[in-house]
Amino acid sequence: MTHALYAHPHLLGIEGLTAAEITAFLDVADGYVEKNRAADKKHPILRGRTVINLFFENSTRTRTSFELAGKRLGADVINMSVSTSSAKKGETLIDTAMTLNAMHPDFIVVRHGESGVVHLLAQKVNCAVINAGDGSHEHPTQALLDALAIRRAKGKIAGLNIAICGDLLHSRVARSNILLLKTLGANVRLIAPSTLMLPHAEQFGVETFYDLREGIKDCDIVMMLRLQLERMNSNFVPSLREYFHYWGLDRGKLAMAKPDALVMHPGPINRGVEIDPDIADDIQRSIILAQVEMGVAVRQAVLEILSHNLANK
């Protein structure tokens, strides 16, 4: 049967999802958090199903958590290393998609450096497609796991003041988080140097700041983003040392947020660039490792919910 609160065949982004649809993922994922802490972590609801992880970009956290999620639910999981695949020999993305489709997988999890590629691929295959990050566009499961970590730590999302700080220009994580958090009723602030601010940020209904201390004042959550140097083809920041001085989160700047404010980071962390290691490792203030844990549970929830919809095709 189709899942009662999520009737779509794919998960391509947060954009367009309702609060009820987002909450459905979070509620199912919540149950998996406790199951993953038990000795027996297997729940073979996907026995006989096949998941292909098709990653054109490297990602230790996302790929590993999708692999764990699929295996704990009993699916056969195939990790495709694109660096050694036919794509490197000149095979087009569409050729790759059609080849994989002919093998009758049930899920294809895709990460690609170009925005929109995952939507294109979803039109060419018969299985469920999950966006694991496309260019600077979206990363829906990261936003879901961030929301689950916040909800479990604070008991709610609506009404919270949440700051997203750093390299907003290149961040698909920021885009998905803004859409999700606004849909669930949070007050979202964007903080970045002018060179790295999200273009047309006002259309998202957020506040924008160019000073970190001012921006995180009275915030409940401070989400730092990685400086994506690999996507920068010109000088967006004067130097890494200067970036940390103005935009890196340290104790002094964090003191501007609420006393019980929690710190997040999607990883991998550039220690000493966007965040002081002392804060990243502070178990009283940082929920960065909780985000990693939530990642497996959220991806299990996505696979479970989409499997209901596959069964109804």
Backbone bond lengths (Angstrom), bond angles and torsions (degrees), N, CA, C in turn:
res aa  C-N    CA-C-N  psi(-1)  N-CA   C-N-CA  omega(-1)  CA-C   N-CA-C  phi
1 M - - - 1.460 - - 1.526 109.16 -
2 T 1.322 116.14 154.38 1.455 120.81 174.31 1.513 108.79 -71.08
3 H 1.340 115.96 140.71 1.452 118.97 177.88 1.519 108.91 -62.13
4 A 1.335 115.66 134.92 1.469 121.50 -171.29 1.525 112.97 -57.68
5 L 1.345 117.26 -33.44 1.455 119.42 -173.62 1.526 114.09 -110.56
6 Y 1.343 117.64 1.88 1.462 119.67 177.94 1.524 108.07 -145.90
7 A 1.321 116.06 104.97 1.469 120.33 -171.02 1.529 113.19 -102.82
8 H 1.344 117.84 6.30 1.466 120.51 -175.51 1.536 111.14 -83.99
9 P 1.332 118.06 148.47 1.467 120.13 -179.25 1.521 113.48 -76.45
10 H 1.349 117.54 -23.17 1.465 121.80 -175.55 1.527 109.87 -128.02
11 L 1.348 116.10 170.91 1.460 121.68 165.74 1.521 106.45 -124.11
12 L 1.338 115.50 96.45 1.466 121.24 -174.59 1.522 112.28 -102.82
13 G 1.330 117.50 -17.83 1.455 120.61 179.80 1.516 110.33 -178.90
14 I 1.330 115.27 171.92 1.461 121.45 175.43 1.530 110.37 -84.00
15 E 1.316 116.18 -30.08 1.466 120.59 -177.62 1.529 110.90 -55.31
16 G 1.324 115.13 127.81 1.459 120.09 179.05 1.514 114.45 93.91
17 L 1.328 118.15 -12.32 1.465 119.98 178.92 1.521 110.11 -78.28
18 T 1.318 115.92 147.20 1.462 121.07 177.03 1.521 109.97 -87.98
19 A 1.320 115.39 165.69 1.460 120.10 176.76 1.537 110.54 -60.19
20 A 1.333 116.52 -37.19 1.474 120.12 179.90 1.527 111.07 -65.97
21 E 1.342 116.97 -39.34 1.467 120.23 179.46 1.532 111.14 -66.70
22 I 1.331 116.00 -43.12 1.461 119.95 177.96 1.524 110.65 -62.90
23 T 1.327 115.85 -44.38 1.466 120.72 -179.26 1.524 111.44 -63.84
24 A 1.328 117.57 -32.59 1.470 120.41 177.69 1.526 110.66 -60.73
25 F 1.330 116.81 -44.51 1.468 120.37 176.65 1.522 111.05 -61.69
26 L 1.339 117.09 -44.57 1.460 120.64 -177.35 1.532 111.37 -65.27
27 D 1.326 116.52 -39.66 1.465 119.70 -178.76 1.527 111.92 -66.54
28 V 1.331 116.89 -42.37 1.465 120.13 178.05 1.528 109.65 -66.42
29 A 1.327 116.15 -41.56 1.469 120.54 -179.80 1.521 111.34 -63.07
30 D 1.318 116.99 -36.31 1.463 121.47 179.33 1.528 111.40 -54.78
31 G 1.336 116.12 -40.80 1.458 120.58 179.08 1.512 112.69 -65.84
32 Y 1.333 116.02 -33.07 1.466 119.44 -178.92 1.528 112.45 -74.10
33 V 1.325 118.15 -23.31 1.469 119.82 179.07 1.524 109.83 -58.96
34 E 1.328 116.37 -47.65 1.472 119.76 -178.95 1.531 110.64 -69.42
35 K 1.332 117.35 -39.23 1.470 120.12 179.54 1.523 111.21 -61.98
36 N 1.338 116.55 -36.03 1.464 120.37 -178.87 1.523 112.68 -73.33
37 R 1.325 116.68 -14.54 1.465 120.29 177.71 1.525 111.40 -91.93
38 A 1.323 116.92 -6.91 1.460 121.02 -179.95 1.532 110.26 -82.10
39 A 1.343 115.69 165.10 1.470 119.78 -179.99 1.526 110.76 -65.12
40 D 1.336 116.48 -44.19 1.466 120.99 178.49 1.524 108.58 -96.38
41 K 1.309 116.29 107.43 1.461 121.22 -174.85 1.526 112.98 -96.92
42 K 1.331 117.70 1.08 1.471 121.03 -175.38 1.531 111.02 -87.24
43 H 1.310 114.74 133.39 1.468 122.26 175.01 1.521 106.02 -140.87
44 P 1.327 117.02 87.30 1.479 121.03 -163.99 1.526 115.47 -75.58
45 I 1.326 116.60 53.22 1.469 118.98 179.58 1.528 111.72 -75.30
46 L 1.341 117.34 -13.58 1.468 120.19 178.12 1.523 111.64 -108.46
47 R 1.313 117.80 21.61 1.472 120.19 178.42 1.535 109.06 -57.70
48 G 1.338 115.44 131.06 1.460 120.66 -178.23 1.518 113.83 91.55
49 R 1.319 117.14 -12.95 1.465 121.45 178.38 1.534 110.05 -87.99
50 T 1.337 115.88 155.31 1.464 121.18 179.26 1.524 110.20 -123.25
51 V 1.328 115.00 130.39 1.463 122.48 177.00 1.529 108.18 -113.77
52 I 1.337 117.12 126.62 1.465 121.09 174.40 1.525 108.64 -109.75
53 N 1.325 116.43 120.64 1.462 121.78 173.46 1.528 108.27 -90.89
54 L 1.322 115.98 109.34 1.463 122.41 -175.96 1.528 108.45 -109.85
55 F 1.332 116.17 93.86 1.457 120.86 -173.10 1.531 110.78 -110.64
56 F 1.340 115.21 112.37 1.459 121.21 176.52 1.532 110.30 -88.02
57 E 1.327 116.60 -10.02 1.464 122.88 174.09 1.514 107.91 -125.01
58 N 1.312 117.17 147.31 1.457 120.81 178.32 1.519 110.94 -70.80
59 S 1.325 115.33 145.69 1.461 120.71 175.24 1.511 108.48 -166.20
60 T 1.308 116.46 106.26 1.466 119.76 -179.47 1.520 111.16 -68.35
61 R 1.334 117.30 -50.71 1.466 120.51 -174.43 1.526 112.54 -64.87
62 T 1.326 115.92 -52.88 1.462 119.09 -173.74 1.524 111.25 -65.73
63 R 1.314 117.44 -46.94 1.464 119.39 -177.70 1.524 111.30 -65.54
64 T 1.336 116.98 -43.73 1.461 120.13 -179.42 1.520 111.34 -63.86
65 S 1.328 117.24 -40.23 1.463 118.92 -178.84 1.526 111.75 -70.72
66 F 1.338 118.20 -35.21 1.464 119.44 173.89 1.534 110.35 -66.18
67 E 1.318 116.90 -38.38 1.465 120.49 178.67 1.528 110.37 -64.41
68 L 1.328 117.11 -46.99 1.463 121.01 177.91 1.529 110.98 -61.61
69 A 1.332 115.99 -43.54 1.466 120.40 -178.89 1.527 110.70 -59.19
70 G 1.333 116.19 -48.38 1.464 119.84 -179.86 1.523 112.29 -62.49
71 K 1.325 116.74 -44.89 1.471 120.30 -177.26 1.518 111.93 -68.50
72 R 1.331 117.64 -37.73 1.470 119.42 178.54 1.522 111.93 -67.27
73 L 1.339 116.15 -22.99 1.472 119.58 176.93 1.532 111.67 -94.33
74 G 1.332 116.91 6.32 1.463 120.81 173.21 1.508 116.00 88.13
75 A 1.337 118.27 7.21 1.468 120.61 -179.22 1.529 111.27 -79.81
76 D 1.323 115.64 158.75 1.459 120.93 168.00 1.527 106.72 -84.45
77 V 1.331 116.94 125.23 1.460 121.50 -174.67 1.525 109.76 -116.15
78 I 1.321 115.93 126.53 1.461 122.37 178.49 1.521 108.20 -115.44
79 N 1.331 116.62 124.29 1.466 121.02 174.56 1.518 109.06 -98.86
80 M 1.326 116.62 116.91 1.461 120.22 179.08 1.521 110.68 -94.69
81 S 1.312 115.67 118.28 1.459 121.17 176.03 1.524 107.81 -87.25
82 V 1.323 116.15 102.68 1.457 120.46 -172.90 1.529 111.29 -66.43
83 S 1.328 117.02 -25.62 1.460 119.96 -179.92 1.528 112.26 -63.01
84 T 1.336 116.85 -21.83 1.468 119.87 178.89 1.526 111.68 -113.96
85 S 1.336 116.71 9.87 1.462 119.52 -175.92 1.524 111.19 -95.48
86 S 1.335 114.77 -179.00 1.464 120.88 -179.03 1.521 112.39 -64.94
87 A 1.348 116.38 -19.97 1.467 118.46 179.27 1.523 110.92 -60.34
88 K 1.316 116.16 -30.76 1.465 120.04 177.87 1.527 111.53 -75.47
89 K 1.319 116.17 -16.12 1.466 119.90 -179.30 1.532 111.91 -93.93
90 G 1.314 116.16 6.15 1.454 119.52 177.51 1.518 113.81 106.03
91 E 1.334 117.72 -0.49 1.465 119.89 177.24 1.530 108.53 -67.36
92 T 1.313 117.33 134.67 1.461 120.28 -178.73 1.530 110.21 -75.72
93 L 1.309 114.21 164.36 1.465 119.45 177.56 1.525 110.88 -59.23
94 I 1.332 115.90 -40.88 1.462 119.86 -179.38 1.531 110.37 -64.58
95 D 1.328 117.29 -41.09 1.464 119.89 175.93 1.524 110.93 -59.13
96 T 1.335 114.99 -44.51 1.465 119.54 179.07 1.518 110.33 -60.86
97 A 1.334 116.32 -44.59 1.463 120.73 -179.53 1.523 111.27 -61.71
98 M 1.332 116.70 -44.82 1.469 120.06 -178.53 1.529 111.31 -66.65
99 T 1.346 115.53 -36.26 1.470 119.32 177.85 1.520 110.43 -64.23
100 L 1.316 115.95 -46.93 1.467 119.76 179.59 1.529 110.82 -64.54
101 N 1.328 116.03 -39.63 1.467 120.72 -179.15 1.527 111.15 -60.93
102 A 1.334 116.14 -35.33 1.465 120.93 179.68 1.523 112.65 -66.50
103 M 1.339 116.23 -16.91 1.472 120.96 178.39 1.533 112.06 -90.08
104 H 1.336 116.57 0.71 1.472 123.21 176.15 1.523 114.40 57.52
105 P 1.338 117.51 52.66 1.469 117.81 171.05 1.519 109.40 -73.39
106 D 1.313 116.40 164.51 1.467 120.79 177.39 1.527 111.81 -98.36
107 F 1.332 115.22 -30.01 1.469 121.08 178.98 1.524 109.12 -137.84
108 I 1.325 116.62 139.60 1.457 121.13 167.06 1.525 106.85 -123.08
109 V 1.331 115.14 121.20 1.464 121.99 177.15 1.525 106.94 -99.40
110 V 1.331 117.31 121.34 1.466 120.81 -170.47 1.520 112.00 -121.56
111 R 1.332 114.97 130.32 1.466 121.11 167.00 1.526 107.56 -121.72
112 H 1.344 115.44 130.95 1.469 119.36 -177.03 1.527 109.35 -146.72
113 G 1.304 116.94 148.82 1.455 122.20 -177.27 1.511 115.31 -75.67
114 E 1.343 117.53 -10.81 1.463 120.74 -178.62 1.527 110.78 -106.23
115 S 1.322 115.81 130.74 1.466 120.38 177.79 1.526 110.17 -63.87
116 G 1.332 116.32 139.27 1.463 121.24 175.56 1.513 115.54 89.70
117 V 1.329 117.51 -12.26 1.468 120.35 -177.52 1.525 111.38 -62.39
118 V 1.334 117.16 -38.88 1.459 120.74 -176.40 1.533 110.48 -66.04
119 H 1.328 117.02 -38.10 1.469 120.38 176.31 1.527 110.92 -62.88
120 L 1.325 116.31 -41.56 1.462 120.98 179.18 1.522 110.56 -62.59
121 L 1.322 116.12 -45.78 1.463 120.56 -178.63 1.537 111.35 -62.78
122 A 1.332 115.68 -37.80 1.466 119.96 -178.52 1.529 111.90 -62.18
123 Q 1.335 116.51 -25.47 1.464 120.28 179.57 1.523 112.34 -78.42
124 K 1.342 117.28 -12.92 1.460 121.19 -172.68 1.523 113.92 -106.43
125 V 1.330 117.12 -5.97 1.472 119.19 -175.11 1.523 110.47 -122.88
126 N 1.328 115.22 163.54 1.462 121.03 -178.00 1.521 113.23 -97.47
127 C 1.337 116.93 -5.15 1.459 120.38 -175.34 1.531 110.76 -100.15
128 A 1.323 115.47 179.55 1.465 121.31 176.16 1.519 109.57 -78.66
129 V 1.322 116.31 133.82 1.471 121.48 178.65 1.526 108.64 -113.00
130 I 1.331 115.13 133.64 1.458 121.45 179.44 1.522 108.33 -119.43
131 N 1.309 115.78 127.18 1.466 121.60 -179.57 1.528 109.59 -81.05
132 A 1.323 116.53 114.72 1.465 121.92 176.90 1.517 110.75 -101.22
133 G 1.338 116.62 21.06 1.458 122.17 179.26 1.508 111.68 120.10
134 D 1.342 116.79 117.35 1.473 119.24 176.84 1.522 109.26 -127.80
135 G 1.331 114.79 111.29 1.460 121.17 178.40 1.513 112.36 52.50
136 S 1.337 115.72 -132.56 1.470 121.25 176.62 1.524 110.18 -101.78
137 H 1.332 116.54 21.60 1.464 121.27 -171.98 1.526 113.32 -88.07
138 E 1.348 117.11 -75.32 1.467 119.82 -177.13 1.521 111.86 -145.44
139 H 1.328 114.52 158.89 1.471 123.31 174.16 1.531 105.90 -146.91
140 P 1.346 116.83 75.31 1.468 119.86 -168.42 1.526 115.62 -61.75
141 T 1.338 117.83 -39.18 1.470 117.11 -177.47 1.522 111.46 -70.43
142 Q 1.335 118.19 -27.18 1.472 119.82 175.22 1.529 109.78 -66.01
143 A 1.321 117.11 -43.19 1.470 120.15 178.41 1.520 110.97 -63.76
144 L 1.330 117.53 -38.65 1.468 120.44 178.08 1.524 111.67 -64.97
145 L 1.325 117.13 -42.50 1.463 118.81 -179.17 1.530 110.51 -69.60
146 D 1.342 116.83 -35.45 1.457 119.65 175.85 1.532 110.35 -62.86
147 A 1.321 116.11 -43.41 1.466 120.49 179.35 1.530 111.17 -63.36
148 L 1.332 116.53 -39.94 1.469 119.85 179.33 1.529 110.13 -65.15
149 A 1.330 117.01 -41.46 1.467 120.67 178.60 1.530 110.63 -62.62
150 I 1.338 116.84 -41.78 1.464 120.57 178.48 1.524 110.60 -65.63
151 R 1.326 116.43 -46.53 1.471 120.17 -176.76 1.523 111.73 -62.48
152 R 1.330 116.34 -40.02 1.463 119.70 179.60 1.531 111.85 -71.25
153 A 1.325 117.23 -31.68 1.466 120.63 -178.67 1.532 112.15 -81.48
154 K 1.336 116.70 -37.24 1.468 120.98 -174.05 1.530 113.54 -109.07
155 G 1.345 116.98 -10.87 1.452 120.11 178.61 1.512 114.64 82.51
156 K 1.330 116.74 -4.77 1.471 121.01 -179.15 1.519 108.67 -166.92
157 I 1.323 115.55 171.05 1.462 122.05 171.75 1.527 110.21 -123.75
158 A 1.319 116.68 -38.71 1.467 121.06 -179.66 1.523 110.48 -57.50
159 G 1.335 115.49 131.31 1.456 120.85 176.18 1.514 115.68 87.56
160 L 1.324 117.91 -11.33 1.462 120.14 178.96 1.529 110.72 -73.36
161 N 1.337 116.05 147.51 1.461 121.39 171.79 1.521 108.09 -93.88
162 I 1.319 116.34 114.29 1.464 121.33 -174.39 1.521 109.58 -121.27
163 A 1.336 115.88 121.84 1.465 121.66 178.99 1.522 109.42 -101.48
164 I 1.336 115.51 132.74 1.469 121.80 173.90 1.522 106.41 -114.21
165 C 1.329 115.88 119.38 1.460 120.48 -166.33 1.524 112.17 -125.34
166 G 1.328 116.08 138.23 1.458 119.65 171.44 1.509 113.75 122.27
167 D 1.322 115.52 -136.89 1.466 122.28 -174.59 1.529 110.16 -79.94
168 L 1.325 115.46 77.94 1.461 121.32 -178.99 1.522 111.72 -74.15
169 L 1.309 116.58 -30.81 1.461 121.75 -175.14 1.523 112.37 -58.80
170 H 1.320 117.68 -40.81 1.459 121.77 -174.62 1.527 112.96 -101.45
171 S 1.338 117.35 5.07 1.465 119.92 -167.44 1.527 114.91 -98.02
172 R 1.325 116.01 111.84 1.471 120.37 171.36 1.531 110.11 -72.23
173 V 1.331 116.86 -27.98 1.470 120.76 177.21 1.523 109.68 -62.52
174 A 1.338 116.53 -44.90 1.465 120.08 179.96 1.522 111.02 -61.12
175 R 1.314 116.70 -45.40 1.469 120.60 -177.54 1.530 111.12 -60.14
176 S 1.329 116.85 -47.71 1.465 120.12 -179.67 1.529 111.09 -65.89
177 N 1.335 116.54 -39.05 1.459 119.80 -179.87 1.520 112.16 -66.65
178 I 1.337 116.59 -41.65 1.460 119.43 178.22 1.525 110.16 -57.92
179 L 1.331 116.01 -48.95 1.469 120.55 -178.60 1.521 111.31 -60.43
180 L 1.334 116.89 -45.39 1.463 120.93 -176.91 1.527 111.24 -68.72
181 L 1.322 116.56 -50.08 1.466 119.85 -175.04 1.522 111.80 -64.56
182 K 1.333 116.90 -38.49 1.463 119.71 176.70 1.529 110.62 -65.13
183 T 1.331 116.67 -40.74 1.469 120.40 179.99 1.530 110.96 -62.64
184 L 1.329 117.04 -33.11 1.470 120.53 -179.25 1.530 112.67 -92.03
185 G 1.328 117.16 6.68 1.462 119.76 169.45 1.506 116.83 93.69
186 A 1.335 119.00 15.51 1.462 120.96 176.58 1.524 110.69 -81.92
187 N 1.326 115.85 158.05 1.464 122.30 171.74 1.517 106.94 -95.11
188 V 1.325 117.45 114.76 1.465 121.62 -172.56 1.525 110.82 -106.98
189 R 1.334 114.87 131.83 1.465 121.39 175.54 1.526 108.63 -117.47
190 L 1.316 116.20 137.79 1.461 121.74 175.88 1.519 108.74 -108.94
191 I 1.340 115.33 131.04 1.459 120.56 -177.28 1.523 108.66 -130.37
192 A 1.335 116.07 124.90 1.469 119.75 -178.10 1.511 109.86 -164.90
193 P 1.340 117.41 161.07 1.466 119.50 165.88 1.526 108.42 -62.31
194 S 1.308 117.17 155.61 1.467 119.98 -177.79 1.524 111.66 -58.98
195 T 1.334 117.57 -30.50 1.466 121.16 -179.38 1.524 112.83 -72.26
196 L 1.339 116.77 -17.93 1.467 120.31 -175.86 1.532 113.01 -119.17
197 M 1.336 116.95 9.69 1.465 120.04 178.57 1.529 110.23 -72.37
198 L 1.307 116.76 147.57 1.456 122.03 177.65 1.534 109.71 -66.76
199 P 1.325 118.53 125.83 1.474 119.94 179.09 1.531 111.10 -62.29
200 H 1.303 116.15 142.62 1.479 122.15 177.34 1.531 111.38 55.24
201 A 1.330 116.58 37.92 1.464 121.34 -177.28 1.525 112.26 -58.33
202 E 1.335 115.72 -30.39 1.469 119.11 -176.37 1.525 112.42 -61.02
203 Q 1.338 117.35 -25.19 1.466 119.43 -178.55 1.526 111.90 -68.67
204 F 1.334 116.68 -15.66 1.464 120.29 178.20 1.528 112.74 -87.98
205 G 1.323 117.14 -3.68 1.453 120.04 179.90 1.516 113.45 72.63
206 V 1.336 116.05 36.79 1.459 121.11 -178.87 1.530 109.57 -116.47
207 E 1.343 115.58 165.41 1.457 121.21 171.66 1.527 108.67 -92.67
208 T 1.314 117.36 144.46 1.461 120.32 178.73 1.524 110.29 -118.47
209 F 1.332 115.11 140.42 1.460 122.19 179.81 1.528 108.59 -135.35
210 Y 1.325 115.18 149.82 1.455 120.52 177.41 1.527 111.42 -115.85
211 D 1.335 115.69 8.03 1.459 122.60 178.18 1.520 107.90 -128.16
212 L 1.343 117.08 121.88 1.467 120.41 -173.56 1.526 112.08 -64.12
213 R 1.317 117.19 -43.93 1.471 120.08 -179.14 1.530 111.05 -60.62
214 E 1.310 116.15 -45.16 1.469 120.31 179.83 1.521 110.73 -66.04
215 G 1.311 116.13 -40.88 1.462 120.85 -174.78 1.516 114.36 -68.10
216 I 1.335 117.18 -35.77 1.475 118.22 -176.30 1.530 112.99 -92.51
217 K 1.328 116.72 4.49 1.464 120.02 179.69 1.527 110.53 -57.28
218 D 1.325 115.78 124.95 1.469 123.37 177.97 1.530 113.92 64.82
219 C 1.322 117.80 24.02 1.465 120.06 178.00 1.533 111.16 -84.17
220 D 1.337 115.13 149.29 1.466 122.27 175.99 1.522 111.03 -88.51
221 I 1.325 115.97 -32.85 1.470 122.52 -177.63 1.524 108.53 -132.82
222 V 1.330 115.75 133.42 1.462 120.95 175.08 1.529 107.24 -119.76
223 M 1.320 115.81 108.37 1.466 121.87 -177.85 1.525 109.26 -102.37
224 M 1.333 115.64 111.31 1.458 120.69 179.63 1.528 109.47 -91.52
225 L 1.328 116.12 144.61 1.463 121.40 -179.52 1.519 110.72 -113.39
226 R 1.315 115.31 150.29 1.459 121.19 178.31 1.524 110.69 -70.52
227 L 1.305 115.77 138.15 1.454 121.33 172.17 1.530 107.41 -74.24
228 Q 1.345 116.69 109.52 1.469 120.88 -171.61 1.535 110.68 -86.81
229 L 1.313 113.76 76.32 1.466 120.15 -175.74 1.527 112.30 -60.11
230 E 1.352 116.18 -30.27 1.470 119.19 -177.49 1.524 112.35 -69.37
231 R 1.330 117.54 -18.08 1.472 120.91 179.03 1.530 112.01 -98.19
232 M 1.329 116.50 1.11 1.456 120.07 -176.32 1.525 110.33 -100.06
233 N 1.322 116.31 117.88 1.467 119.86 179.86 1.524 112.07 -104.95
234 S 1.342 116.23 10.49 1.461 120.68 174.28 1.520 108.06 -151.63
235 N 1.315 116.71 -178.80 1.464 120.50 -175.53 1.531 111.80 -83.29
236 F 1.328 115.15 96.76 1.465 120.17 177.79 1.520 111.19 -85.64
237 V 1.346 117.16 -24.73 1.470 121.31 179.46 1.536 107.81 -133.70
238 P 1.335 117.65 148.02 1.466 120.36 -177.19 1.529 112.51 -61.23
239 S 1.320 116.68 -49.35 1.459 122.28 177.99 1.519 107.53 -161.99
240 L 1.326 117.32 160.68 1.465 120.30 179.86 1.525 110.65 -65.41
241 R 1.326 116.43 -36.21 1.472 119.43 179.30 1.531 110.55 -64.60
242 E 1.322 115.84 -43.62 1.463 119.34 179.50 1.529 110.93 -69.00
243 Y 1.334 116.21 -36.32 1.462 119.37 176.97 1.523 110.36 -58.86
244 F 1.334 116.83 -46.50 1.465 119.64 -180.00 1.520 110.88 -63.09
245 H 1.318 117.24 -39.01 1.462 120.62 -178.61 1.529 111.15 -59.03
246 Y 1.328 116.33 -42.90 1.467 120.04 -176.66 1.528 113.75 -93.68
247 W 1.342 116.32 -35.54 1.462 119.65 -168.96 1.525 114.04 -119.26
248 G 1.328 117.75 -10.24 1.458 120.32 178.57 1.519 110.72 -76.92
249 L 1.323 116.22 142.58 1.469 120.45 -178.60 1.522 109.60 -85.45
250 D 1.339 115.71 119.56 1.457 121.18 174.31 1.527 108.49 -127.29
251 R 1.319 116.53 -178.28 1.475 120.13 -176.37 1.525 111.96 -60.52
252 G 1.313 115.80 -40.48 1.455 119.29 -177.85 1.512 112.80 -62.07
253 K 1.328 116.28 -44.65 1.472 119.81 -179.82 1.532 110.79 -71.60
254 L 1.336 116.31 -40.01 1.467 119.63 -178.71 1.529 111.68 -62.28
255 A 1.336 117.03 -26.06 1.467 120.79 179.35 1.525 112.15 -62.45
256 M 1.329 117.34 -17.44 1.465 120.59 178.10 1.529 112.05 -75.32
257 A 1.333 116.90 -24.71 1.472 120.71 178.60 1.520 109.57 -76.94
258 K 1.313 116.93 176.87 1.465 120.39 177.60 1.533 110.10 -61.15
259 P 1.333 117.90 152.08 1.469 120.63 -178.24 1.523 113.50 -58.23
260 D 1.326 116.84 -28.91 1.466 120.54 -179.78 1.536 112.10 -104.26
261 A 1.325 116.52 19.02 1.472 120.39 179.59 1.523 110.22 -62.44
262 L 1.324 115.65 142.78 1.463 121.51 179.55 1.520 109.64 -110.14
263 V 1.328 114.62 149.43 1.461 121.94 -175.80 1.525 109.88 -109.61
264 M 1.331 115.69 137.86 1.462 122.11 -179.33 1.525 109.73 -129.06
265 H 1.327 115.19 160.42 1.470 121.98 175.40 1.526 106.75 -161.97
266 P 1.356 118.41 128.72 1.465 119.51 -177.25 1.525 114.09 -71.84
267 G 1.344 117.42 -14.13 1.459 120.26 -179.39 1.528 111.59 74.72
268 P 1.320 117.09 159.66 1.461 125.63 -9.29 1.525 111.22 -70.62
269 I 1.330 115.66 150.58 1.463 121.46 -175.30 1.525 110.62 -87.95
270 N 1.329 116.10 133.51 1.460 121.03 165.70 1.526 106.08 -90.11
271 R 1.332 116.50 92.38 1.461 120.13 -175.82 1.522 110.52 -63.10
272 G 1.332 114.84 134.60 1.448 119.76 -179.57 1.515 114.08 79.28
273 V 1.338 117.18 3.85 1.466 121.52 176.34 1.524 109.72 -110.31
274 E 1.345 117.32 -62.48 1.461 118.75 177.36 1.536 112.81 -101.03
275 I 1.316 117.29 -13.10 1.458 119.37 -179.37 1.525 110.07 -154.19
276 D 1.328 115.36 141.08 1.457 121.68 176.07 1.532 108.46 -70.46
277 P 1.336 118.57 130.96 1.474 120.45 179.62 1.518 112.86 -54.40
278 D 1.314 117.34 -32.06 1.457 122.31 179.67 1.532 111.39 -60.10
279 I 1.328 116.81 -36.30 1.471 120.62 178.79 1.527 110.62 -80.81
280 A 1.334 116.36 -41.51 1.467 120.00 -179.59 1.531 111.24 -57.31
281 D 1.338 116.66 -33.37 1.469 121.23 -175.69 1.523 113.41 -97.33
282 D 1.325 117.77 2.79 1.467 122.11 -177.60 1.531 109.70 -81.82
283 I 1.328 116.21 106.38 1.473 119.70 -174.39 1.526 112.43 -68.66
284 Q 1.326 117.89 -13.26 1.463 120.43 176.58 1.528 111.66 -81.12
285 R 1.312 117.22 -28.29 1.466 120.46 -174.42 1.527 113.64 -114.41
286 S 1.330 117.58 -27.86 1.461 121.42 -174.45 1.530 111.59 -97.49
287 I 1.336 116.04 132.66 1.475 119.91 173.91 1.533 109.80 -116.27
288 I 1.338 115.14 30.79 1.461 120.76 -177.94 1.537 111.07 -64.60
289 L 1.330 117.91 -42.13 1.463 119.93 179.07 1.527 111.15 -71.20
290 A 1.331 117.08 -31.02 1.469 120.08 174.53 1.522 110.26 -63.14
291 Q 1.334 117.22 -36.19 1.469 120.62 176.44 1.526 110.45 -59.97
292 V 1.336 116.39 -42.78 1.467 119.93 179.19 1.518 110.12 -61.85
293 E 1.333 116.63 -44.17 1.470 120.43 179.56 1.526 111.04 -62.52
294 M 1.330 117.05 -43.36 1.465 121.23 -179.16 1.531 111.23 -63.32
295 G 1.343 116.51 -26.04 1.460 120.35 -177.27 1.511 113.16 -59.70
296 V 1.330 117.20 -40.85 1.467 120.25 179.42 1.527 109.93 -67.80
297 A 1.333 116.63 -45.82 1.467 120.92 -178.14 1.526 111.72 -62.08
298 V 1.326 116.93 -42.37 1.472 120.74 -179.91 1.522 110.60 -64.54
299 R 1.319 116.74 -41.56 1.470 119.04 -178.55 1.525 111.04 -71.31
300 Q 1.320 118.15 -29.96 1.464 120.05 171.25 1.531 109.87 -64.11
301 A 1.318 116.60 -43.79 1.466 120.43 -179.93 1.526 111.21 -61.66
302 V 1.331 117.11 -42.66 1.463 121.02 179.38 1.528 110.42 -62.01
303 L 1.329 116.22 -45.93 1.468 119.67 179.15 1.530 111.14 -63.07
304 E 1.330 117.00 -42.07 1.468 119.34 -179.81 1.526 111.62 -63.39
305 I 1.332 116.17 -48.23 1.466 120.15 -176.41 1.537 110.85 -65.25
306 L 1.331 116.97 -43.10 1.471 118.64 178.68 1.530 111.96 -68.68
307 S 1.341 116.83 -27.61 1.485 118.75 178.14 1.512 111.01 -66.76
308 H 1.342 117.53 -33.70 1.470 120.66 175.50 1.529 109.07 -60.24
309 N 1.313 116.03 -41.34 1.457 120.41 -177.10 1.523 112.11 -73.75
310 L 1.351 116.84 -31.49 1.476 120.11 174.08 1.505 111.07 -63.14
311 A 1.315 116.19 -41.56 1.460 121.44 -177.72 1.519 111.60 -63.28
312 N 1.325 116.35 -21.92 1.448 120.83 -176.24 1.520 112.68 -94.00
313 K 1.361 117.05 -3.82 1.464 120.13 -177.37 1.516 112.31 -69.86
